[in-house]
Amino acid sequence: MKWTISFYLILALNLVGYSQNNDESESIKKLLEKESATWRAGDSKGHTDCWYIQPYSRILISTGDGTVLDIPPTAMINTNPEAMGNGGYSVNTNYKMSIHKDNAWVSHNEESTAKDGKKTFSYEIRLLEKIDGHWKLVGQSIHISKQTGE
């Protein structure tokens, strides 16, 4: 009888833990989708809301030709809308996450489509922290693929 109760208790704890992690991963996905959309829409306030700049924040982008850009993290907040994306949309896929309490790292693929239909593909690693109960980006590394599409 003790083993049966122990078994069900362990099973229940695992299900609760899985459910909480699943909720966290959905919250993170929503944040990443919002961050992508607000950039393309030139929504500076919405984009700023996705970020929380820390002293150790870093934004690295490697372009398809091998150039590496080290973007000042402050460029992610209070950005002039004219310096942001120029319309279009993106689709994030292949999410892989490691979530531990109030921090997470996520890798995903992004297919961006510009207003003119040109596609850009990237592999992205995003670093997040839970600030005041909300997930925020604190850093990212974007690797743009040479693969393009029309």
VOBA-1610 file (N, C-alpha, C; in pm, whole numbers, padded with zeros to 5 digits, always signed):
BEGIN
Met+00082-00119+00000Met+00000+00000+00000Met+00086+00127+00000Lys+00195+00124+00080Lys+00284+00240+00085Lys+00345+00266-00052Trp+00380+00158-00122Trp+00440+00173-00255Trp+00340+00232-00354Thr+00215+00192-00342Thr+00112+00243-00432Thr+00093+00393-00409Ile+00085+00434-00284Ile+00069+00576-00252Ile+00192+00654-00299Ser+00309+00599-00274Ser+00434+00665-00318Ser+00437+00679-00469Phe+00397+00573-00539Phe+00396+00576-00686Phe+00306+00688-00737Tyr+00183+00695-00685Tyr+00089+00796-00731Tyr+00133+00937-00692Leu+00196+00950-00578Leu+00248+01080-00536Leu+00359+01127-00630Ile+00451+01038-00663Ile+00559+01072-00756Ile+00503+01104-00894Leu+00407+01026-00940Leu+00343+01050-01069Leu+00275+01188-01071Ala+00203+01220-00965Ala+00134+01350-00958Ala+00234+01465-00958Leu+00343+01452-00884Leu+00444+01558-00882Leu+00508+01576-01019Asn+00533+01467-01089Asn+00589+01477-01224Asn+00493+01546-01320Leu+00365+01513-01310Leu+00266+01577-01397Leu+00255+01726-01369Val+00257+01765-01242Val+00252+01907-01206Val+00376+01978-01258Gly+00492+01917-01241Gly+00617+01976-01290Gly+00615+01991-01440Tyr+00566+01890-01512Tyr+00558+01897-01658Tyr+00463+02008-01700Ser+00349+02017-01634Ser+00250+02119-01668Ser+00307+02259-01648Gln+00378+02281-01537Gln+00437+02412-01512Gln+00541+02445-01617Asn+00626+02349-01652Asn+00729+02372-01754Asn+00664+02399-01889Asn+00555+02328-01920Asn+00485+02348-02045Asn+00425+02489-02050Asp+00368+02535-01938Asp+00315+02672-01930Asp+00427+02774-01952Glu+00541+02750-01891Glu+00655+02841-01906Glu+00701+02844-02051Ser+00709+02728-02115Ser+00755+02725-02254Ser+00657+02799-02345Glu+00529+02788-02319Glu+00430+02862-02399Glu+00444+03013-02377Ser+00468+03054-02253Ser+00489+03197-02225Ser+00612+03249-02298Ile+00717+03169-02300Ile+00840+03208-02368Ile+00817+03218-02518Lys+00748+03121-02577Lys+00718+03126-02721Lys+00640+03252-02755Lys+00540+03285-02673Lys+00460+03406-02699Lys+00548+03531-02695Leu+00639+03536-02599Leu+00729+03651-02590Leu+00817+03660-02715Leu+00872+03548-02761Leu+00960+03550-02878Leu+00883+03588-03004Glu+00759+03542-03016Glu+00676+03580-03130Glu+00645+03730-03125Lys+00617+03780-03006Lys+00589+03924-02990Lys+00712+04005-03026Glu+00829+03961-02980Glu+00953+04035-03008Glu+00978+04043-03158Ser+00959+03933-03228Ser+00978+03932-03374Ser+00878+04024-03443Ala+00752+04016-03402Ala+00646+04095-03467Ala+00663+04245-03440Thr+00698+04282-03317Thr+00711+04424-03285Thr+00829+04487-03358Trp+00935+04409-03378Trp+01051+04462-03453Trp+01009+04494-03596Arg+00940+04400-03661Arg+00901+04420-03800Arg+00798+04532-03815Ala+00715+04550-03712Ala+00611+04653-03717Ala+00663+04791-03679Gly+00787+04800-03634Gly+00841+04929-03590Gly+00777+04976-03459Asp+00731+04880-03379Asp+00666+04909-03251Asp+00772+04914-03141Ser+00831+05031-03123Ser+00941+05048-03028Ser+00899+05015-02886Lys+00782+05062-02843Lys+00737+05036-02706Lys+00713+04887-02685Gly+00646+04822-02778Gly+00620+04679-02766Gly+00748+04598-02766His+00844+04638-02848His+00972+04568-02855His+01051+04587-02727Thr+01054+04709-02676Thr+01123+04738-02550Thr+01068+04651-02438Asp+00937+04629-02438Asp+00872+04550-02333Asp+00919+04404-02331Cys+00976+04358-02440Cys+01024+04219-02449Cys+01163+04202-02388Trp+01231+04311-02362Trp+01372+04307-02320Trp+01392+04360-02179Tyr+01496+04310-02115Tyr+01544+04363-01987Tyr+01696+04358-01993Ile+01756+04471-02015Ile+01901+04476-02035Ile+01972+04462-01900Gln+02064+04367-01897Gln+02146+04340-01779Gln+02291+04383-01809Pro+02375+04397-01707Pro+02516+04434-01732Pro+02588+04332-01821Tyr+02540+04209-01822Tyr+02604+04102-01900Tyr+02529+04072-02030Ser+02430+04153-02066Ser+02355+04130-02190Ser+02447+04145-02311Arg+02418+04066-02413Arg+02497+04072-02537Arg+02408+04033-02654Ile+02426+04101-02766Ile+02354+04072-02889Ile+02459+04049-02997Leu+02468+03926-03046Leu+02563+03892-03152Leu+02486+03843-03274Ile+02526+03892-03390Ile+02465+03850-03516Ile+02576+03813-03613Ser+02570+03692-03666Ser+02663+03656-03773Ser+02583+03649-03903Thr+02630+03722-04002Thr+02559+03733-04129Thr+02598+03618-04221Gly+02523+03604-04329Gly+02549+03496-04424Gly+02686+03501-04488Asp+02749+03619-04491Asp+02882+03629-04551Asp+02994+03614-04448Gly+02958+03583-04323Gly+03059+03559-04220Gly+03093+03678-04133Thr+03033+03792-04159Thr+03056+03909-04075Thr+02986+03890-03940Val+03052+03929-03833Val+02991+03922-03700Val+02965+04063-03651Leu+02842+04087-03609Leu+02802+04217-03557Leu+02779+04205-03407Asp+02841+04292-03331Asp+02823+04298-03186Asp+02738+04422-03158Ile+02608+04401-03144Ile+02512+04510-03132Ile+02502+04554-02986Pro+02508+04683-02958Pro+02489+04727-02819Pro+02351+04684-02770Pro+02342+04618-02656Pro+02212+04572-02607Pro+02108+04683-02594Thr+02152+04804-02566Thr+02057+04915-02554Thr+01984+04943-02685Ala+02035+04890-02797Ala+01968+04908-02926Ala+01834+04834-02929Met+01813+04743-02835Met+01689+04666-02832Met+01577+04739-02759Ile+01612+04847-02690Ile+01510+04920-02614Ile+01506+05066-02660Asn+01388+05121-02658Asn+01366+05261-02696Asn+01428+05293-02832Thr+01411+05202-02924Thr+01467+05217-03058Thr+01380+05308-03142Asn+01443+05390-03223Asn+01371+05473-03319Asn+01300+05379-03417Pro+01168+05389-03431Pro+01096+05299-03522Pro+01151+05298-03664Glu+01209+05409-03709Glu+01264+05413-03845Glu+01388+05326-03859Ala+01452+05292-03746Ala+01572+05207-03749Ala+01536+05060-03729Met+01408+05031-03714Met+01364+04894-03688Met+01328+04825-03819Gly+01265+04710-03806Gly+01225+04633-03924Gly+01133+04712-04014Asn+01119+04663-04135Asn+01044+04736-04236Asn+00929+04650-04288Gly+00847+04600-04196Gly+00733+04519-04236Gly+00768+04373-04256Gly+00676+04303-04318Gly+00694+04160-04339Gly+00650+04082-04217Tyr+00694+03956-04212Tyr+00656+03870-04100Tyr+00761+03761-04084Ser+00751+03689-03974Ser+00844+03579-03950Ser+00770+03461-03891Val+00830+03343-03907Val+00777+03220-03848Val+00892+03152-03775Asn+00873+03128-03646Asn+00972+03057-03566Asn+00932+02910-03555Thr+01030+02821-03570Thr+01004+02677-03561Thr+01118+02609-03486Asn+01098+02481-03462Asn+01202+02395-03405Asn+01253+02447-03270Tyr+01161+02488-03186Tyr+01198+02537-03053Tyr+01261+02426-02969Lys+01370+02459-02903Lys+01433+02371-02803Lys+01464+02460-02684Met+01421+02415-02565Met+01433+02501-02447Met+01496+02429-02329Ser+01565+02507-02251Ser+01615+02464-02121Ser+01568+02570-02022Ile+01473+02531-01937Ile+01413+02625-01842Ile+01450+02581-01701His+01509+02671-01625His+01546+02644-01486His+01506+02762-01400Lys+01401+02741-01322Lys+01349+02844-01231Lys+01323+02974-01305Asp+01409+03075-01286Asp+01383+03207-01344Asp+01474+03240-01461Asn+01535+03138-01522Asn+01616+03165-01642Asn+01597+03053-01742Ala+01619+03087-01868Ala+01600+02989-01975Ala+01687+03026-02093Trp+01723+02924-02170Trp+01782+02951-02300Trp+01702+02871-02401Val+01685+02932-02517Val+01600+02876-02620Val+01674+02882-02753Ser+01667+02775-02829Ser+01715+02782-02967Ser+01594+02759-03058His+01595+02824-03172His+01488+02805-03269His+01536+02850-03406Asn+01462+02812-03508Asn+01487+02858-03644Asn+01387+02970-03674Glu+01430+03064-03756Glu+01338+03170-03797Glu+01343+03185-03948Glu+01225+03192-04008Glu+01212+03224-04150Glu+01144+03360-04157Ser+01217+03459-04204Ser+01164+03595-04214Ser+01129+03623-04359Thr+01014+03684-04379Thr+00971+03722-04514Thr+00952+03873-04517Ala+01029+03939-04601Ala+01020+04084-04616Ala+00894+04121-04695Lys+00861+04249-04697Lys+00743+04296-04771Lys+00750+04258-04918Asp+00872+04254-04974Asp+00888+04221-05116Asp+00890+04071-05142Gly+00872+03989-05037Gly+00867+03844-05052Gly+01000+03774-05033Lys+01109+03850-05022Lys+01240+03788-05001Lys+01246+03723-04864Lys+01300+03600-04861Lys+01308+03524-04736Lys+01451+03520-04683Thr+01462+03526-04552Thr+01590+03511-04483Thr+01571+03404-04376Phe+01670+03316-04364Phe+01663+03208-04266Phe+01773+03226-04162Ser+01738+03203-04036Ser+01838+03216-03931Ser+01819+03110-03824Tyr+01928+03083-03754Tyr+01929+02999-03635Tyr+01952+03094-03519Glu+01869+03085-03417Glu+01876+03183-03309Glu+01885+03116-03173Ile+01965+03175-03087Ile+01973+03134-02947Ile+01934+03255-02865Arg+01835+03237-02780Arg+01783+03347-02700Arg+01803+03315-02552Leu+01843+03415-02477Leu+01866+03401-02333Leu+01760+03485-02261Leu+01691+03422-02167Leu+01580+03488-02100Leu+01592+03476-01949Glu+01532+03573-01881Glu+01520+03570-01735Glu+01378+03612-01700Lys+01330+03558-01591Lys+01199+03597-01541Lys+01219+03717-01449Ile+01164+03830-01489Ile+01176+03956-01415Ile+01037+03994-01366Asp+01023+04007-01235Asp+00892+04043-01176Asp+00780+03954-01230Gly+00809+03825-01245Gly+00708+03729-01288Gly+00686+03719-01437His+00763+03794-01517His+00745+03794-01663His+00877+03758-01732Trp+00869+03673-01834Trp+00989+03639-01910Trp+01032+03759-01993Lys+01163+03785-01993Lys+01222+03894-02071Lys+01349+03843-02137Leu+01376+03892-02256Leu+01502+03862-02322Leu+01614+03942-02258Val+01728+03877-02236Val+01846+03948-02183Val+01964+03936-02278Gly+01953+03852-02380Gly+02061+03838-02477Gly+02018+03747-02591Gln+02095+03754-02701Gln+02065+03665-02813Gln+02185+03654-02906Ser+02186+03544-02978Ser+02286+03520-03081Ser+02210+03472-03204Ile+02225+03544-03313Ile+02153+03514-03437Ile+02254+03479-03545His+02229+03369-03613His+02319+03323-03719His+02237+03312-03847Ile+02262+03405-03938Ile+02187+03411-04063Ile+02247+03311-04161Ser+02160+03228-04216Ser+02201+03125-04310Ser+02224+03186-04448Lys+02312+03124-04526Lys+02332+03167-04665Lys+02210+03134-04750Gln+02131+03037-04704Gln+02012+02995-04776Gln+01914+03112-04782Thr+01864+03142-04901Thr+01763+03247-04917Thr+01654+03195-05008Gly+01543+03260-05006Gly+01432+03219-05092Gly+01355+03340-05140Glu+01281+03323-05245Glu+01201+03433-05300Glu+01055+03393-05296
//
